[in-house]
C-alpha cells in the first residue's frame, strides 16, 4: 500500500518531513519501473492499479509543494 494513503480519520495529522517525501519519491521510482515492466510484457491492464497509486502520490507531493510555497512566499502588506 502506498505511504500516501491515509485513512480519513488520520488525515491532517501526518507529519510531513524530508524522510516521508523521500519514501514517496522512492516508491514512485519503483512504481514507474513496475509499470514499465508490465507494459513491455504486454500486460497493460495490470498496470492500472500501479498507475492509480502513482497518480495519487504525485498529486500528494504536488499538494505538499504548493503548501510549502505558500509558507515560503514573503507576505506583502499595503501601507497607507
C-alpha positions as CSV (number, residue, x, y, z in Angstrom):
1,X,0.0,0.0,0.0
2,X,1.2,3.5,-0.8
3,X,2.6,5.6,2.0
4,X,0.5,8.4,0.7
5,X,-2.7,6.6,1.6
6,X,-4.0,7.8,4.9
7,X,-7.5,6.8,6.3
8,X,-9.9,9.7,6.7
9,X,-9.7,9.6,10.5
10,X,-5.9,10.3,10.3
11,X,-5.9,12.9,7.5
12,X,-4.3,16.2,8.5
13,X,-2.4,14.6,11.4
14,X,0.6,13.1,9.4
15,X,3.9,14.7,9.9
16,X,5.4,15.7,6.6
17,X,9.2,15.7,6.7
18,X,12.1,15.0,4.3
19,X,12.0,11.3,5.1
20,X,8.4,10.9,4.2
21,X,8.9,12.8,0.9
22,X,11.9,10.7,0.0
23,X,10.0,7.5,0.7
24,X,7.3,8.7,-1.7
25,X,9.9,9.6,-4.3
26,X,11.5,6.1,-3.9
27,X,8.1,4.5,-4.1
28,X,7.2,6.4,-7.3
29,X,10.5,5.3,-8.8
30,X,9.6,1.7,-8.1
31,X,6.1,2.2,-9.4
32,X,7.4,3.6,-12.7
33,X,9.8,0.7,-13.1
34,X,6.9,-1.8,-12.4
35,X,4.6,-0.1,-14.8
36,X,7.3,-0.1,-17.5
37,X,8.0,-3.8,-17.0
38,X,4.3,-4.7,-17.2
39,X,3.9,-2.6,-20.3
40,X,6.9,-4.2,-22.0
41,X,5.3,-7.6,-21.3
42,X,2.0,-6.5,-22.9
43,X,0.2,-6.6,-19.6
44,X,-1.2,-3.1,-19.7
45,X,-4.4,-3.9,-17.8
46,X,-2.3,-5.0,-14.8
47,X,-0.7,-1.5,-14.7
48,X,-3.9,0.3,-13.8
49,X,-3.6,-0.1,-10.0
50,X,0.0,1.0,-10.0
51,X,-0.8,4.0,-12.2
52,X,-3.5,5.0,-9.8
53,X,-1.1,4.8,-6.8
54,X,1.5,6.7,-8.8
55,X,-1.1,9.4,-9.6
56,X,-2.2,9.7,-6.0
57,X,1.4,10.0,-4.9
58,X,2.2,12.7,-7.4
59,X,-0.9,14.7,-6.5
60,X,0.0,14.4,-2.8
61,X,3.6,15.6,-3.5
62,X,2.2,18.5,-5.5
63,X,-0.1,19.5,-2.7
64,X,2.8,19.5,-0.3
65,X,4.9,21.5,-2.7
66,X,2.1,24.1,-3.2
67,X,1.6,24.4,0.6
68,X,5.3,24.9,1.2
69,X,5.5,27.6,-1.5
70,X,2.7,29.4,0.3
71,X,4.7,29.3,3.5
72,X,7.9,30.5,1.9
73,X,6.4,33.4,0.0
74,X,7.1,36.8,1.7
75,X,4.0,38.5,2.9
76,X,3.3,41.8,1.3
77,X,1.4,44.4,3.3
78,X,-0.1,47.5,1.9
79,X,1.0,50.6,3.7
80,X,-1.3,53.6,3.6
